[in-house]
Amino acid sequence: MKITILGGGIGGLTTAIALKNAGIDCEVYEASEKFAPVGAGLSIALNAWKALEYLGIEKMVGAKGYRYSDAKILSQKGKVLQTLGMDELRKKYKSNAVTINRHDLHAILSAELGTIPMYFNKRCTHITQSKNKIQLHFSDGTIAITEYLIAADGIHSNIRKQLLPDSYERYSGQTCWRGICNTPIAGYDYSILSETWGLGKRFGIVPLSEKMIYWFAVNDSRKEEMHWGRKTNQELVDLFSEFHKPVGDIIRNTPMETIFWTNLTDLKPIKKFAFDTILLLGDAAHATTPNLGQGACMAIEDAAVLGSILKKEKYIPKVFTLFEKERIDRTTKIVTTSYRVGKIAQTANPILAGLRNFIFPLLPKSSNENFLAFLFGVKFN
Ligand SMILES: Cc1cc2nc3c(=O)[nH]c(=O)nc-3n(C[C@H](O)[C@H](O)[C@H](O)COP(=O)(O)OP(=O)(O)OC[C@H]3O[C@@H](n4cnc5c(N)ncnc54)[C@H](O)[C@@H]3O)c2cc1C
């Protein structure tokens, strides 16, 4: 018995590791010609760390990852609106949280594949099904035949569109640039991860080491303005000119060719992940806006959950159904909350933004705690 995985992103690779751990043969088909993680850095939250532990790869990720001490939300002027003490949370949830360069994470995951075959340059256009087999049709004219398929082919998943033609991606009304600044920035405290909320704008600073920063800059953008595209450093510095120091310095010191641009989208939550012998996983099943930094974390959780179900159940269509049962409510809640957080963080209305900045520091700690317990209190057995 063999399971075919479509997509060699974080979801596909961690799933391959989970299947390897469960002693199940698998193979990965990937559209790109080589490993090419899109984007810059990534934060691995406490819940995903537990999933990495379950998969047995947390030490490798920890060795390349960076432990920051606090996460802060700041106003445009740099006033602290809220602080999450990460060491406290690490202790409370008996886990870890790190930031990591996407290239490093991909390298770790691909090294862990061992002898699992990975085929590049294989873009699946569609599938057909006959005689209990699934045929994957690739754009190069070749076909692969398998009994079971896990589609981890990302937010634009062809497989999901074929199985659920009514599913659709939602544009969040926000557009985003991401980059890595490798030049040490004087006066910046590299132990702090921060997100600054302005008027219709946000800027995130994510330290990846004691001298490297991954940053993201988000701007409101109506559908008609979706031509934003790439910008020069100076254009971005100007766009965020009213933001506190050292936002401008960070953008200025980032090589322009390393700045990526993406519109922020998610997948309107779907009600089905399992289709007998086919399973949707990762962004293909539950792509989210990045406002909670949970997209890849959920994909890693998916792999751990699949691994834990395989310990108890061997019949794959049942495994896929149990997976759907276990994952759908949790991922839907995260996707929905993330979408709302994006709207609050990014309000362009000065009165609402003022109110938000006034109320946020006064909120009792307990108001967040239930959600954090839901997010980080997850267990994999
Ligand atoms: C701005 C931004 C910041 C983010 N920050 C974070 C963060 O801090 N923390 C976090 O947890 N998440 C974050 N995310 C989300 C995270 O990047 C994704 O959720 C995660 O990469 C999803 O992994 P995946 O493997 O499911 O999908 P993908 O990473 O999209 O991988 C899909 C793979 O399938 C391949 N593929 C696609 N179509 C086909 C096809 N037809 N045939 C064959 N192969 C195909 C692709 O080439 C790709 O390799 C962020 C996202 C954005 C946009």
The ligand as an ORCA input file, in Angstrom:
! r2SCAN-3c Opt
* xyz 0 1
  C       2.706     36.833      4.369
  C       2.595     35.460      4.948
  C       3.193     35.181      6.172
  C       3.033     33.933      6.773
  N       3.592     33.703      7.995
  C       3.375     32.531      8.625
  C       3.907     32.279      9.936
  O       4.623     33.104     10.525
  N       3.621     31.094     10.533
  C       2.843     30.152      9.913
  O       2.590     29.100     10.522
  N       2.350     30.340      8.665
  C       2.586     31.501      8.000
  N       2.108     31.695      6.745
  C       1.312     30.627      6.089
  C       2.176     29.526      5.500
  O       3.109     30.060      4.592
  C       1.309     28.491      4.765
  O       0.170     28.202      5.519
  C       2.079     27.194      4.536
  O       3.199     27.433      3.731
  C       1.161     26.154      3.896
  O       1.895     25.006      3.573
  P       1.318     23.966      2.511
  O       2.355     22.944      2.366
  O      -0.050     23.543      2.918
  O       1.118     24.807      1.182
  P       2.238     25.498      0.271
  O       3.329     26.044      1.085
  O       1.509     26.415     -0.639
  O       2.831     24.287     -0.557
  C       2.128     23.698     -1.627
  C       3.123     22.985     -2.515
  O       2.412     22.330     -3.550
  C       3.010     22.636     -4.800
  N       1.926     22.596     -5.807
  C       0.960     23.510     -5.997
  N       0.157     23.142     -6.986
  C       0.626     21.960     -7.431
  C       0.214     21.077     -8.476
  N      -0.852     21.348     -9.234
  N       0.926     19.927     -8.675
  C       2.013     19.640     -7.902
  N       2.447     20.454     -6.900
  C       1.756     21.594     -6.679
  C       3.624     24.011     -4.631
  O       4.676     24.226     -5.553
  C       4.111     23.952     -3.189
  O       5.414     23.441     -3.085
  C       2.277     32.924      6.112
  C       1.708     33.177      4.851
  C       1.870     34.436      4.279
  C       1.229     34.691      2.930
*
